[in-house]
Amino acid sequence: MTASTTPHELLHNEFTAPAPVDEHWQRTYRYLHAHPELTGEEFETARLVARELRAMHGWEVTEGVGGTGVVGVLQGGPGPVIWLRADMDALPVQEQTGLEYASRTAGVMHACGHDMHVTALLAACAQLAAETVAGTVVAIFQPAEEGGDGARHMLDDGLLERFPRPRIVLGQHVNPLPAGLIVSKGGPVMAASDTIRVTMKGVGGHGSSPHLSVDPLTMAASLLLRLQSLTARQAARPGSPVLNVGALHGGTRSNVIPDAAEMLMTLRTFSGSSRALMLEGIERLAAAEAAAAGAPEAPLIEVAHGYPVTVNTPADTARVLAGFAAHGMPTITMGHPQTGSEDFGRFATAAGCPSVFWFIGAYPLDRYTEEGLALMTNDHQLPPGLPVNHSPLFAPDPEQTLPTAVQAMVIAARAELAAE
């Protein structure tokens, strides 16, 4: 297999399947999936991680970094320092997979595969501990990725000062791709994310007398539709932005016109200039709607910048992907970055070093039609009908996904330790 392999060709080619992982790690994955913990509350997950690392030869373990974060350090001979990262938190989602190891915590689910990331990194740490490592491996088990501030909390807690500084940071994420497949690219691979709250101010009153009021719900509804023009105007730009309104709140009774309405939206962008254009456009359209309605006050716009753009260093990414392909792992280059967001990039940015982040497939190949794989190949889009990350039905196949995730992390670690 070469780095030019496409998902469509997977139907017609053989590739070297990774060796199965020890059943201990399959049990570990199922346990983590059944016992998810929300952002900032990864107490039992962190204890499990620390316990497993301490049971391995050579790992020095530090708990409570940036909250519930765990850091393991494996000191080998002279050589570079590499960081391997996995995130640990789950989501406030009610699982609907029907798995025998489904979440036992009501309303909480590992719907984004972080349980897979943790297990794969632990298994990779076990393999590296059994080898003669030329260099230093730092394994970072990060809390609170879903909140957007877990990496920052670990850095604020002295991550760079307390542990060996990296030459490169490596990470991976499970996706609804065919199992065995690895996908990445140099440059931007995931979007920056902003959470925006817009409060439209009106004049409340009785529902029977709208002429005596200024209805903020009407303003908000009109603004919601007008906002779609912002992304439409940038559709021709490479890496066009995504803007979605996820909530609109206002009022308590059918016969009461409220005095305010609140909109919550997410903005995904791939450059600072695109972000600035979108934020300016949101402010301009909101102000115009308020002025047109005769609102007594200008809208209140609050922006929380949650995630930076995740950027892969091109030369290092090419080297890592070539290493995967050399070991018989099907790899393809993404046509464009994903609109999801990650805080993984904060580590390399703070350290001033390269980083490589890749995606691994979660579902058996027989769940994809030829048409679906062709859609992935030609349009770089996920085929419809398969549960995606954050869905209550998202369920990676651990028998096929975990071996690939472990092998990918080990291969990348070995290559980067030998890179100098």
N, C-alpha and C positions, 0 to 999 in steps of 0.2 A: 504494500500500500504506500502511496505517496501522499504528500500534503495536498495534492490536487484532487484527491478522491471526493466525490460528491455523494450526498445521501442517496440519490437515485441509483448510483452504481453499487451501493451496498447490497441491493437485491441480487446482483449478478456476480459478486466477487466474494472470495473467501478472505478472511483476515484472521490474524493470530489472536484467539480469545485469551484474555488474561487468566492466570491460574486462579482457581477459587480461593477465597480467603478462609482462614481458620473459622470454624463454627463459633468460636468465642466471639468473634467480631460480628457475626450475624446475630447472635443473641444480644450483643451490646446494642446493635442498631434497633432491634425490635423493642428492647427495654426503653431506650431513649424515645422512640416513637410513641410508646404507650404512656410515657411520663413527661410530657412537654411542660416547659416553664416559660412564662411570659418575660418580656423585655425587662431586664434589671432584677429578675427574680430567679435566676438560673442557679439556685443554691445546690440542689441535689445533682444537677448536671455537672457543676464545677467540682463537687466532691468526687463524683465518679471519675472525671477526667484526671484529677490529682491522684486518686487511688491507682488508676491504671498506669499512669506515668511512673509512679514510685515503684510499681512492681516490675518495671523494666530496668535493665542494667544501664547505669550511667546517666540517667536523667536527673538533673537538679530541678526541683519543682517549687514554684512560688504561687501562692494563692492570694485572692483578694486584690488583684491588680485592676484598678479602675472600677471597683465594685466587686463583681463576681468573676472577673477574668482570671485565667490560669496561664502561667508561662512556664514552659519546660526548656531547659538548656542542656544540650548534649555536646560536651567538649571533646573534640577529637584532636588529631595532630594539627600541625601548622596548616593554614589554609583560610579560605574566605568564610565569612559569616553569612548565613542565609536565614531568612525568616519564612516560616510556613504558617499560614493563618487559616482558622476555621471559625465560623460564628456559631453561637449556641442557642439563641432564643427562638421561641415559638410565637404563634400568632393567636389573637382572640377569635378563633374560627371553630365552629362546631363540626367535628369530623363526620363525614358521611361515606367513608370508603367501605365500611363493613368488614375491614380486616380483623383477623383474630387478635392482632396486636394493636388495634386502634387505640386512640387516646382514651385514657381512663379519667381524664380531667374534663369535666363538662365545660364547653365553650372555649377550650384551648386545644390547639393542634399544631403539629409540625407540618404546616402547609407549604413551607418553602424549602424543605430539604436540609435544614441545618443539622438535623440528627444524622443525616448521611455525611455531611461535612465533618462533624465531630468524630464519627466512627472511622471514617477514612483516614483522617489525620492521626488518630490514635494507632491504627493498624500500621500506617507508614512509619510512625515513631518506633514501633516495635521492630520493624524490619531494619531501620537505620541503626537502632541500638545493637542489633546482632552483627553489624558489620564494623569494619575498621573505617571510621569516618576521618577524612582529611579536611579538617575545618571545624566549624561550629554550627550546629543547627539549633535555632530557636523556634519552638512551637508555640504559637499564640492561639489560645482558645478565647475568643472575644465575646463578651456579652453585648446585648442591646444593639445589634445591627439594625433591627427593624425600627428602632427609634431614631436612628441616624446619628447617635452620639456615643456609641460604645467605643469605637476606635479613639475618638477624642478623649474620652474619660481615661482610657489606658495611657495615652500619651501624656495627659495632664498629671497622671500619677507617676510620672518619671520613667516610662517604658524605655526611652532612648538612653537615659542616664543609668538606669539600674541593670540593664542587660546589654550584651554585646551588640554593637551597632551594625546594621546589615549592609552587605554589598548589593543585595537584591531581595525583594519580597515576592513570594509566590502564593497564589490562592486559586480556588476553583469553586464552581457553583453548579448544582444539578439543575437541569432544564428538561422540558418535555421533548427531547430529541431522542433518536434511536439509541438504545443502550450500546455501549462500545464506542460511540462516536465522540470525538473531542472537537470543539469549535472555538476559534478565537481569531484575533487580528491585532496588528499593530495600530497604535493610535487610540482614539476614543473607542471604548467598547461598551460603556454604559453611560446613561445620561446623568446630568446634575438634576436635582429635584428641589423644588420649593413648594412649601405649603402656604397657601394664600387665603386670608380671611378678609372678605369685603362686607362691610356693614352699611347698608343703604338706610339713610335716616329719612323718615317721613313725618306725617302728622296723623296721629291716631284718631279714631272716631267711631261712629256707629255705622254698621254695615248698610243701614237704610239711607244714609246720607253721604255717599262717597264724595259729593261735590264740596263738602266741608272738611275733607281730609286730603292728605297726600299719601297715596298708597305705596309703601315701600315694596310690597310683594310684586306689584305691577312693574316697578322699576327693576327689581331683581330678575323677574322673568324675561323682560326685554333685554337686559344686560346679558343673561345667559345665552340667548340666541345670538346677540351681536358679537360675543366673544369668539364665536366660531370663525368669524372673519379674520381674526388675528392669525390663526394657524393657516388658514387658506391663503393668506397673502404671503406666507413664507414657505409654502409647499414646494416651490421651485428651488429653494436653498438646499445645499447638501446638509443632511442631518437636520431636517426641519423639526421644529418643536412640537410638543404635544401639550395641550391644555384641556383638562377635564374638570367639570364641576361635579363634585361627589355628594354635596349636601346643600340644601336650601331650607333654612328654618325661619319661621315668622308666624306670629299669631297663635291664639289659643282657642278661639271660638269662631263659628261660622258668621256671626253677626257683629264681630269686632274687627275693625281695621287696625292693625298694629302700628306702632310708631317706628318700628325698625325691622329689617329683615337681614339675615346673615347668610352669606354664601361661603362655602369652603371648596377650594379647588387645588389641584396639583398641577404644577408646571414642570415639564421635562425639557431640558435644553442641552446642547452639546458645545456651546461656546459662550463666552462672556458677552459678545455682541448680540447674539440671539436672545440671551436672557434679558439684557437691557432693553431691547426692542419690545419684548413681550410684556415686561413689567410696565414700561411706559405706556404701551397700548392699553393694558388693563386699567391703569389709572385714568387715562384719557377717556375711554369709553364709559367708565363708571361715573366720572364727573359730568360727562355729556348727558347721560341718562338722568342724573339728579337735576341738572339744570333744566332739561326739557320738561321734567315733571313739576318744577317749581319747589323742589325740596328745600327745607329750611336750613339744612347743613350739607356740607360736602361729605361724600362717602368716607368712611374710615377704612383704610387699607393697611393690613398688617402682613408682613412677609417673614416667614421662618425658613431660612436656607438650610435644608436638612442634609443633603448629600452633594459632594462635588462630582464632577465628571470623572469616571474611572478611565484612566489612560494607560495603555500598555506601551512600554518602550519597544519600538519596532524591531531593532536588531536582536534584542533579547527574546522577544516573542518568536521571531523566526527561528532562533536557535532552539528554543524549548519545543516548538511544534515539530521541527525537524527531528528532534530526539524521540518524540512520540512516534512519528512515522517510521523511524529506523527500528523501533521495537514492534512493528507490526500493528500499531494502533491507528485506526482510520482518523485522519485529521482533515478538516477543511477550514478555509479562511472565510470569515464572515464577510458578507457583502456590505453591511452597514452596521453601526452600533445598535445595541438594544436600547429600548426606551425605559427599561427598568433602571433602578439606581442601587448603589452600594457605597458603604463608607470604607471599603478596603483600601482605596487609594490614599487615604489620609496617612497611612503608615509610611509609604515610600515618599510622599511629599514632605513629611516632617523629617525623614532621614536624609532626604536629598539623594535618593538612590533609584535605580530602575525597579520596575515591577512588571509582573506578568500574571494575568488573570484569564482563566479559560472556563469553558462550559462543558459539562459531561452529560451524556444522554441518560434518560431515566426509564424509558419504556422499551419492551421487547420489539424487535423489528417487525414481527407479524401483526402489530397493531397499526401499522402504516400501510396505506394503499400506494400503488405506484403513482397515482395522481397526487397524493399527499406529499410523497417524497420529491416528486417533480416540482411541486409548489415551493418546497424548501430550497431546491436547487436553483430554480430559475428566478423566483421572486424573493428568496431569502425570508420567507414567512413560515410560521408554524402552521401546519394543516389544522383545519377546524375539527372539532369533535373529541379532542384529547384534553383532559383537565390540565390547566396550566398552574404555575406557582400561585399560591394564595387561594386556590380553589379548595372547597371542602372535600373534593374528590381527588386531589393531587396525591398520588401514591407511587413513588418510584419502586421499581422491581429490585429488591436488594440483592437477589441472587445474581443479577446481571450488572447492576449499577455499581455495587460496592467494590467488586474486583477491579473494575476500570478506574474508579476514583482512587483506590489505594495505589495501583500500579502507576497512574499518572503522577501522583505526588512523589512517589519514590524515584521514578525516572527523572523527573524535573529536579529533585533535590540532588541526586547523584551527579547529574550533568552540571549543575551550577556549582557544586563543591569542586568539580574538576575543571571548571571554566578558566581558572587562573593557573 
